[in-house]
């Protein structure tokens, strides 16, 4: 009986995971409002009533999708904060984040839909994912970053770099022909990383007064 119960539990877990994966893809493709539970069930290959055995409604499913994405994408920042936050470790963290978004563009796409048409728990996701980087001195503790700290521009810098990373995976496919290559290829990824690192290095090395200062 114990082995049978374990088999049932394993099957339920597997079904729940497949539901989450299908829902994540659909929410990223269409947004919260345009996605129905029936579509999720169809993609998983189960009947709609069966879905309610795992998630009580669409909002609960959406929140579970967000939680899973949050766990994956907040892990690198949590790792960064475990040690001294110097420039080298910031660059390592940045590369990890960029590679994560290339490997799974669903978070960026889901947030883009949420920004345009809304969705439950979005503000909570944004707060938990980005608020640590908006704190003074949170991004880096070494070097001259007067452009950020002395002018109060750090939150805008965080937004700019996050937008640069996320908008690439949502918008770059539109420029596939202009780029002349797959925007998700390793070569394109290296070019994006070089661009972001060059811009971030310029911020670290900035020593003059900002415009209007």
C-alpha positions as CSV (number, residue, x, y, z in Angstrom):
1,X,0.0,0.0,0.0
2,X,2.8,2.3,0.8
3,X,4.4,1.8,-2.6
4,X,1.1,2.4,-4.3
5,X,0.6,5.7,-2.4
6,X,4.1,6.8,-3.5
7,X,3.3,6.0,-7.1
8,X,0.1,8.0,-6.9
9,X,2.0,10.9,-5.3
10,X,4.7,10.8,-8.0
11,X,2.0,10.8,-10.7
12,X,0.3,13.8,-9.2
13,X,3.6,15.6,-8.9
14,X,4.4,14.9,-12.5
15,X,1.0,16.1,-13.6
16,X,1.3,19.3,-11.5
17,X,4.7,20.0,-13.1
18,X,3.4,19.5,-16.6
19,X,0.5,21.9,-15.8
20,X,3.0,24.5,-14.5
21,X,5.2,24.1,-17.6
22,X,2.2,24.4,-20.0
23,X,0.8,27.4,-18.0
24,X,4.1,29.2,-17.9
25,X,4.4,28.9,-21.7
26,X,0.9,30.1,-22.3
27,X,1.0,33.0,-19.9
28,X,4.3,34.0,-21.5
29,X,2.7,33.7,-25.0
30,X,-0.6,35.3,-24.4
31,X,-0.7,37.0,-20.9
32,X,-2.8,36.2,-17.9
33,X,-6.2,37.5,-19.2
34,X,-6.0,35.8,-22.6
35,X,-5.1,32.4,-21.2
36,X,-7.8,30.0,-20.2
37,X,-7.5,27.0,-17.9
38,X,-9.1,25.0,-20.8
39,X,-6.1,25.8,-23.0
40,X,-3.7,24.8,-20.2
41,X,-5.5,21.5,-19.8
42,X,-5.5,20.9,-23.6
43,X,-1.8,21.5,-23.8
44,X,-1.1,19.1,-20.9
45,X,-3.5,16.5,-22.4
46,X,-5.9,16.3,-19.4
47,X,-9.6,17.2,-18.9
48,X,-10.2,20.7,-17.5
49,X,-11.8,19.4,-14.2
50,X,-8.6,17.4,-13.5
51,X,-6.7,20.6,-13.4
52,X,-8.6,21.7,-10.3
53,X,-7.2,18.7,-8.4
54,X,-3.9,20.6,-8.5
55,X,-4.8,24.3,-8.6
56,X,-8.0,25.8,-7.3
57,X,-8.3,28.5,-10.0
58,X,-6.4,30.4,-12.6
59,X,-5.0,32.9,-10.2
60,X,-3.6,30.2,-8.0
61,X,-2.0,28.6,-11.1
62,X,-0.5,32.0,-12.2
63,X,0.9,32.6,-8.7
64,X,2.5,29.1,-8.7
65,X,4.1,29.9,-12.1
66,X,5.4,33.2,-10.8
67,X,6.8,31.5,-7.7
68,X,8.7,29.0,-9.7
69,X,10.2,31.6,-12.0
70,X,11.0,33.8,-9.0
71,X,12.9,31.0,-7.3
72,X,15.0,30.4,-10.4
73,X,15.7,34.0,-11.3
74,X,16.3,35.3,-7.8
75,X,18.8,32.6,-6.9
76,X,21.8,34.4,-8.6
77,X,21.3,37.6,-6.7
78,X,20.9,35.7,-3.4
79,X,24.3,34.0,-4.2
80,X,25.9,37.4,-5.0
81,X,24.8,38.8,-1.7
82,X,26.5,35.9,0.2
83,X,30.0,37.5,-0.3
84,X,31.7,40.8,-0.9
85,X,29.9,42.6,-3.7
86,X,32.8,43.7,-5.9
87,X,32.9,44.6,-9.5
88,X,34.1,41.2,-10.7
89,X,31.3,39.3,-8.9
90,X,28.7,41.7,-10.3
91,X,29.9,40.9,-13.8
92,X,29.7,37.2,-13.0
93,X,26.1,37.7,-11.7
94,X,25.2,39.7,-14.7
95,X,26.4,37.0,-17.1
96,X,24.5,34.4,-15.2
97,X,21.3,36.5,-15.4
98,X,21.7,37.1,-19.1
99,X,22.3,33.5,-19.8
100,X,19.2,32.6,-17.7
101,X,17.0,34.9,-19.8
102,X,18.4,33.4,-23.0
103,X,17.7,29.9,-21.8
104,X,14.2,30.7,-20.6
105,X,12.7,33.9,-22.0
106,X,9.3,33.2,-20.3
107,X,9.8,35.5,-17.3
108,X,10.6,38.5,-19.5
109,X,7.7,37.8,-21.8
110,X,5.3,37.2,-18.9
111,X,6.3,40.5,-17.3
112,X,5.9,42.3,-20.6
113,X,2.3,41.1,-20.8
114,X,1.7,42.0,-17.2
115,X,3.0,45.5,-17.8
116,X,0.6,46.0,-20.7
117,X,-2.5,44.2,-19.6
118,X,-2.0,43.4,-15.9
119,X,-2.1,40.2,-13.9
120,X,-2.4,39.3,-10.2
121,X,0.7,39.3,-7.9
122,X,2.8,41.2,-10.5
123,X,3.8,43.9,-8.1
124,X,4.8,41.3,-5.5
125,X,7.0,39.6,-8.1
126,X,8.7,42.9,-9.1
127,X,9.3,43.8,-5.5
128,X,10.8,40.4,-4.5
129,X,12.9,40.1,-7.7
130,X,14.3,43.7,-8.0
131,X,13.9,45.6,-4.7
132,X,17.3,44.3,-3.3
133,X,19.0,46.0,-6.3
134,X,17.2,49.3,-5.6
135,X,18.8,49.8,-2.2
136,X,21.7,52.3,-2.0
137,X,25.0,50.5,-2.3
138,X,23.3,47.2,-3.0
139,X,24.7,46.6,-6.4
140,X,28.4,47.2,-5.6
141,X,30.5,48.3,-2.6
142,X,33.8,49.0,-4.3
143,X,35.0,51.5,-6.9
144,X,33.7,54.9,-8.1
145,X,30.0,54.7,-8.8
146,X,29.3,58.4,-8.1
147,X,27.0,58.5,-11.1
148,X,24.6,56.2,-9.3
149,X,24.9,56.9,-5.6
150,X,25.6,60.7,-5.5
151,X,22.8,61.5,-8.0
152,X,20.2,59.0,-6.9
153,X,20.3,57.3,-10.3
154,X,20.8,53.8,-9.0
155,X,17.2,52.7,-9.3
156,X,17.1,54.1,-12.9
157,X,20.3,52.3,-13.7
158,X,18.9,49.0,-12.4
159,X,15.8,49.5,-14.5
160,X,17.8,50.4,-17.6
161,X,20.0,47.3,-17.3
162,X,17.1,45.0,-16.5
163,X,15.2,46.4,-19.4
164,X,18.2,45.9,-21.7
165,X,18.4,42.3,-20.7
166,X,14.7,41.5,-20.7
167,X,13.7,43.5,-23.8
168,X,16.3,41.5,-25.8
169,X,14.5,38.2,-25.3
170,X,11.1,39.8,-26.1
171,X,12.1,42.0,-29.0
172,X,15.2,40.6,-30.6
173,X,13.3,37.9,-32.6
174,X,11.7,40.9,-34.5
175,X,15.2,41.8,-35.7
176,X,16.3,38.4,-36.7
177,X,16.6,39.3,-40.4
178,X,18.4,42.6,-39.6
179,X,20.8,40.8,-37.3
180,X,21.5,38.2,-39.9
181,X,21.5,35.5,-37.2
182,X,19.5,33.7,-34.6
183,X,19.2,36.2,-31.7
184,X,19.3,33.2,-29.3
185,X,22.5,31.7,-30.8
186,X,25.6,31.5,-28.7
187,X,27.3,34.1,-31.0
188,X,24.5,36.6,-30.5
189,X,24.5,35.9,-26.7
190,X,28.2,36.7,-26.5
191,X,27.6,40.0,-28.4
192,X,24.8,41.0,-26.0
193,X,27.0,40.2,-23.0
194,X,29.8,42.3,-24.5
195,X,27.5,45.2,-25.0
196,X,26.0,45.0,-21.5
197,X,29.4,44.6,-19.8
198,X,30.8,47.6,-21.8
199,X,28.0,49.8,-20.7
200,X,28.3,48.7,-17.1
201,X,32.0,49.2,-17.1
202,X,31.4,52.8,-18.4
203,X,29.1,53.4,-15.4
204,X,31.7,52.1,-13.0
205,X,34.5,54.3,-14.5
206,X,32.4,57.5,-14.8
207,X,34.1,60.3,-12.9
208,X,32.6,63.5,-14.2
209,X,29.5,65.3,-13.1
210,X,26.3,64.1,-14.7
211,X,24.5,66.4,-17.1
212,X,22.7,69.2,-15.2
213,X,24.7,68.4,-12.0
